[in-house]
Amino acid sequence: MSMLFTPIKLRKKEIKNRLSKTASGETCASKDGFITDDYVNWYKKFARGGLGLIHSGAVYTRESGKIVPFQPGLDNDDKIPGFRKTAEEVHKYDCLFLAQLNHPGRHLVPGPGLIPGKDIKDIEVVAPSPVRSRATMIMPRELTTAEIEEIIQSFTDAGCRAEEAGLDGVEIHGAHGFLISSFISMRTNKRTDKFGGSLENRLRVFREIVEGIRKKTDDGFIITAKLNWTDGPFPKGITTRQLVDMVQMINNMDVDAIEISSGSNEWLSFERGKLPIRYMLRYGMTSHLPLSIKLSFALSKYFLEAVFRYYEGFNMEGVQAIKKIAKKPVICTGGFKTGEVMEGILQRGEGDIFGLARQLICDPELPNKLRENRANDVVKCSYCNKCVAFVGSKPTECYENEDFRKFSPPSDPGIK
Ligand SMILES: Cc1cc2nc3c(=O)[nH]c(=O)nc-3n(C[C@H](O)[C@H](O)[C@H](O)COP(=O)(O)O)c2cc1C
């Protein structure tokens, strides 16, 4: 019997199947971070396609934690109505909706239009410690204890707003080298205070966010965690051994599912597949980098494509390391596209839920097609990564065969 369409419980709620949309930035909020009708319709399309669970793309919890233009925020109560409308539409299809909360930390690339009305040179890049980014060559400023506490509070407040908007929960983004992930990794966290040193200290920001949200939300509110199993072959980077220790600690926190991912903008990995460098350098976050860095990136195209070869289930090494010890469901993310591969993983007890991004962007009807035994009708993603290249400048769509010049982000002020 197929397990892919059997339900699974997350805290007090049931997900109708094992298929979820993992967080993928939408680039269709208003320029000041309000939810627009395009954003609502984007999620309606995925919910209608038969998913059991949706994680939103990264949402900022304070203005200085915004990573790209047209990203939504939960930094203020006036953003609640738009999220409420999205949750209401998604729920009509018996699908849960969680907001992914994030702060980019040292991966921020200040660019025009990021924070309307703010000059680029006034946008600061902050991190646990001043460790220069190998990708952007930006040296971040070390956060003070008071600033770290403010950020933790902003995540708690955003979690409460998500609950008020009727969302089923939130995901804490602790992967991809962003702020929380950079606290966890010894490579980027050199602090000697209570936020650095031991793994327990490096996980403190994550734990205090979980505890803060738990204290202030209903007992049924779901919290998931997205974590890296590797951030690249760097000395002192995250390893599967550390991930095991981390999951053992998280087992004692009130977290409802653990999603495993990898990489950062210094060591790609989650974008496994082809690299549309021309578009990435012209439109993406990298478009704001100095020419010399762009050139070295362009020259590495074939090397990067060879190293970051696409294959289905490319984060399973991390999942396998922790599945037996994790006390909560494990969400497998990374390259999933076929019913057979996902079914095999479920049957062997190697994972519980699948988080898909690019294959769903290519064909949001995938869950319905698999459920109705119409796998041959699924439009297969080629992992061309144009959807990734346009994050922050064009709405997230499958651009493989589309003329991207036809698409522009919304100009409406959003739902207030
Ligand atoms: C267009 C796009 C935007 C993304 N934005 C986010 C994001 O906001 N937060 C996040 O954790 N991951 C983000 N990701 C990474 C995905 O969550 C996922 O880890 C990665 O794409 C691998 O899954 P896939 O092979 O199914 O696409 C994004 C991916 C894509 C394609």
The ligand as a Tripos MOL2 file, in Angstrom:
@<TRIPOS>MOLECULE
LIG
   31    33     1     0     0
SMALL
NO_CHARGES

@<TRIPOS>ATOM
      1 C1         13.0430   29.7690   -5.8520 C.3       1 LIG1
      2 C2         13.5700   29.1950   -4.5890 C.ar      1 LIG1
      3 C3         13.5550   29.9560   -3.4200 C.ar      1 LIG1
      4 C4         14.0180   29.4150   -2.2100 C.ar      1 LIG1
      5 N1         13.8730   30.1330   -1.0430 N.ar      1 LIG1
      6 C5         14.1150   29.5230    0.1540 C.ar      1 LIG1
      7 C6         13.7370   30.1390    1.3630 C.ar      1 LIG1
      8 O1         13.1470   31.2230    1.3990 O.2       1 LIG1
      9 N2         14.0250   29.4740    2.5190 N.ar      1 LIG1
     10 C7         14.6480   28.2410    2.5180 C.ar      1 LIG1
     11 O2         14.8650   27.6600    3.5920 O.2       1 LIG1
     12 N3         15.0050   27.6460    1.3710 N.ar      1 LIG1
     13 C8         14.7240   28.2250    0.1950 C.ar      1 LIG1
     14 N4         14.9870   27.5590   -0.9720 N.ar      1 LIG1
     15 C9         15.6280   26.2150   -0.9030 C.3       1 LIG1
     16 C10        14.5660   25.1200   -0.8270 C.3       1 LIG1
     17 O3         13.8530   25.1840    0.3880 O.3       1 LIG1
     18 C11        15.1690   23.7260   -0.9180 C.3       1 LIG1
     19 O4         15.9720   23.5090    0.2060 O.3       1 LIG1
     20 C12        15.9840   23.5050   -2.1850 C.3       1 LIG1
     21 O5         15.4120   24.1330   -3.2960 O.3       1 LIG1
     22 C13        16.1280   22.0090   -2.4910 C.3       1 LIG1
     23 O6         14.8630   21.4300   -2.7320 O.3       1 LIG1
     24 P1         14.3810   21.0910   -4.2490 P.3       1 LIG1
     25 O7         15.4590   20.2570   -4.8450 O.co2     1 LIG1
     26 O8         13.0670   20.3560   -4.0620 O.co2     1 LIG1
     27 O9         14.2150   22.3750   -4.9670 O.co2     1 LIG1
     28 C14        14.5380   28.1000   -2.1860 C.ar      1 LIG1
     29 C15        14.5690   27.3490   -3.3630 C.ar      1 LIG1
     30 C16        14.0820   27.8740   -4.5330 C.ar      1 LIG1
     31 C17        14.0700   26.9960   -5.7480 C.3       1 LIG1
@<TRIPOS>BOND
     1     1     2 1
     2     2     3 ar
     3     2    30 ar
     4     3     4 ar
     5     4     5 ar
     6     4    28 ar
     7     5     6 ar
     8     6     7 ar
     9     6    13 1
    10     7     8 2
    11     7     9 ar
    12     9    10 ar
    13    10    11 2
    14    10    12 ar
    15    12    13 ar
    16    13    14 ar
    17    14    15 1
    18    14    28 ar
    19    15    16 1
    20    16    17 1
    21    16    18 1
    22    18    19 1
    23    18    20 1
    24    20    21 1
    25    20    22 1
    26    22    23 1
    27    23    24 1
    28    24    25 2
    29    24    26 1
    30    24    27 1
    31    28    29 ar
    32    29    30 ar
    33    30    31 1
@<TRIPOS>SUBSTRUCTURE
     1 LIG1         1 GROUP 0 **** ****
